[in-house]
Amino acid sequence: MGRLACASTLLSVAREERAEAWPKPAHIRRKRGPLGLKILVVDDDATALASLESFLVGDGHVIYTAQRGEEAVVVARRFRRERRRLDLTILDYRMPDLSGIETFEQLVVELPEVQGIFVSGDPSSTLDVLVERVGGLALMRKPLSLPRVRSVLDSFERGNFSGREV
C-alpha cells in the first residue's frame, strides 16, 4: 500500500473514532416508536408547521397537520369515522378561517377525548381565559421553545401535566 493510501486510511479511521466518541443529540436518542402520541398540529404558518412537525416526528410522535381550522375539523371527522385515536392537538390561536379556540371546540365535538394546547404570540389575559373556558391544557407563547414543547409533551404522556400558561 502506498503512503498516500495509508495516510488516507488512517485519517478515515481517526474520523470514525471521533464520530463514535461524540454523544448523539438527545432528540435523536429519544425515539418512541409506535408508542408516541398521535398529535394534530394546526398552524397557518407553513414554516412554523413544518418545523414543529419535524421536531415532533424526531421525538417519535405520529403527526398530522392542517393549515386551517376547517381542514383540521375534516381530519377529526375522518378519525371519528375510522374509529382512530387522536391524543392531542396543538393549535395556533390566530388563523384565517377559524380561530384556534373555534377549531378546538369543533374538534371536541368530533373527538370528545382529544386534548388541546394552544400557541400564540399575543400575550393576553383574555386568551388565557378562553383557553381555560374550552378546556385547553395550556397556552404556549410564541416563539416556541422546542425543549419546552418536549417537556410539556413528556408531562402530558406521563399524565401529570398541570399548567395553563407554559
C-alpha positions as CSV (number, residue, x, y, z in Angstrom):
1,M,0.0,0.0,0.0
2,G,1.4,3.4,-0.9
3,R,2.0,6.2,1.5
4,L,-1.0,8.2,0.2
5,A,-3.4,5.3,0.5
6,C,-2.1,4.5,4.0
7,A,-2.5,8.1,5.2
8,S,-6.0,8.3,3.8
9,T,-6.9,5.1,5.6
10,L,-5.5,6.4,8.9
11,L,-7.5,9.6,8.5
12,S,-10.7,7.7,7.8
13,V,-10.2,5.5,10.9
14,A,-9.5,8.6,13.0
15,R,-12.6,10.4,11.8
16,E,-14.8,7.3,12.5
17,E,-13.3,7.0,16.1
18,R,-14.0,10.7,16.8
19,A,-17.6,10.4,15.4
20,E,-18.3,7.4,17.7
21,A,-16.9,9.3,20.7
22,W,-19.4,12.2,20.4
23,P,-22.7,11.6,22.1
24,K,-25.8,11.8,19.9
25,P,-28.1,14.7,20.5
26,A,-31.0,14.0,22.9
27,H,-33.7,14.4,20.2
28,I,-32.0,11.6,18.2
29,R,-31.7,9.2,21.2
30,R,-35.4,9.7,22.2
31,K,-37.1,7.5,19.7
32,R,-40.6,6.4,21.0
33,G,-41.5,4.3,18.0
34,P,-45.1,3.3,17.7
35,L,-46.0,4.3,21.2
36,G,-45.6,8.1,20.6
37,L,-48.5,10.4,20.8
38,K,-50.8,11.0,17.9
39,I,-50.9,14.8,17.5
40,L,-52.7,17.1,15.1
41,V,-50.8,20.3,14.6
42,V,-52.8,23.2,13.2
43,D,-51.0,26.4,12.1
44,D,-51.5,28.6,9.1
45,D,-47.7,29.5,9.0
46,A,-46.3,26.7,6.8
47,T,-42.7,27.3,8.0
48,A,-43.7,27.0,11.7
49,L,-45.9,24.0,11.0
50,A,-43.1,22.2,9.1
51,S,-40.6,23.0,11.9
52,L,-42.8,21.7,14.7
53,E,-43.8,18.7,12.7
54,S,-40.1,17.8,12.0
55,F,-39.2,18.2,15.7
56,L,-42.1,16.1,16.9
57,V,-41.6,13.3,14.4
58,G,-37.9,13.2,15.5
59,D,-39.2,12.6,19.0
60,G,-41.2,9.6,17.9
61,H,-44.7,11.1,17.7
62,V,-47.1,10.5,14.9
63,I,-48.0,13.9,13.4
64,Y,-51.0,15.0,11.3
65,T,-51.0,18.6,10.1
66,A,-53.5,21.2,8.9
67,Q,-53.1,24.8,7.9
68,R,-56.6,25.9,8.5
69,G,-59.2,25.2,11.2
70,E,-61.7,23.7,8.7
71,E,-59.0,21.4,7.4
72,A,-58.4,20.2,11.0
73,V,-62.1,19.5,11.5
74,V,-62.1,17.4,8.3
75,V,-59.2,15.4,9.7
76,A,-61.0,14.9,13.0
77,R,-64.2,13.7,11.2
78,R,-62.1,11.2,9.3
79,F,-60.6,9.9,12.6
80,R,-64.1,9.6,14.1
81,R,-65.4,7.7,11.0
82,E,-62.4,5.3,11.1
83,R,-62.5,5.0,14.9
84,R,-59.0,6.1,15.2
85,R,-57.5,7.8,18.3
86,L,-56.0,11.3,18.4
87,D,-54.3,12.1,21.6
88,L,-53.6,15.8,21.3
89,T,-53.9,18.9,19.2
90,I,-51.5,21.8,19.1
91,L,-53.3,24.8,17.7
92,D,-52.2,28.3,16.7
93,Y,-54.7,30.8,18.0
94,R,-54.8,33.2,15.0
95,M,-55.7,31.6,11.7
96,P,-57.6,33.0,8.7
97,D,-60.8,30.9,8.8
98,L,-61.4,29.7,12.4
99,S,-59.5,30.7,15.5
100,G,-57.7,28.0,17.4
101,I,-60.4,28.2,20.0
102,E,-63.2,27.8,17.5
103,T,-61.3,24.9,15.8
104,F,-60.8,23.1,19.1
105,E,-64.5,23.5,20.0
106,Q,-65.4,21.7,16.7
107,L,-62.6,19.1,17.2
108,V,-64.0,18.1,20.6
109,V,-67.5,17.6,19.1
110,E,-65.9,15.0,16.7
111,L,-63.4,13.6,19.2
112,P,-64.5,14.2,22.8
113,E,-61.4,12.7,24.3
114,V,-58.9,14.9,22.5
115,Q,-56.9,17.5,24.4
116,G,-55.6,20.8,23.2
117,I,-52.5,23.0,23.6
118,F,-52.7,26.5,22.2
119,V,-49.9,28.7,20.9
120,S,-50.0,32.4,20.4
121,G,-47.6,35.3,20.0
122,D,-50.2,37.6,21.6
123,P,-49.9,38.0,25.4
124,S,-53.4,38.4,26.6
125,S,-55.2,37.5,29.8
126,T,-58.4,37.3,27.7
127,L,-56.8,34.4,25.7
128,D,-55.8,32.7,28.9
129,V,-59.5,32.8,30.0
130,L,-60.7,31.5,26.6
131,V,-58.2,28.6,26.7
132,E,-59.4,27.7,30.1
133,R,-63.1,28.0,29.2
134,V,-62.8,25.5,26.3
135,G,-60.8,23.0,28.4
136,G,-57.4,23.6,26.9
137,L,-54.4,22.2,28.7
138,A,-52.1,25.1,28.1
139,L,-51.3,28.2,26.3
140,M,-47.7,28.4,25.0
141,R,-46.2,31.7,23.9
142,K,-44.5,32.1,20.5
143,P,-41.8,31.8,19.5
144,L,-42.0,28.2,20.8
145,S,-39.1,26.8,22.8
146,L,-38.7,23.3,21.4
147,P,-37.2,21.9,24.6
148,R,-40.2,23.3,26.5
149,V,-42.6,21.7,24.0
150,R,-40.8,18.4,24.7
151,S,-41.1,18.9,28.4
152,V,-44.9,19.6,28.1
153,L,-45.5,16.6,26.0
154,D,-43.5,14.4,28.3
155,S,-45.6,15.6,31.2
156,F,-48.7,15.0,29.2
157,E,-47.7,11.4,28.3
158,R,-47.0,10.7,32.0
159,G,-50.4,12.1,33.0
160,N,-49.0,14.7,35.3
161,F,-49.4,17.8,33.3
162,S,-50.7,20.7,35.3
163,G,-50.0,24.0,33.6
164,R,-52.1,26.6,31.9
165,E,-49.5,29.0,30.6
166,V,-46.2,27.5,29.8
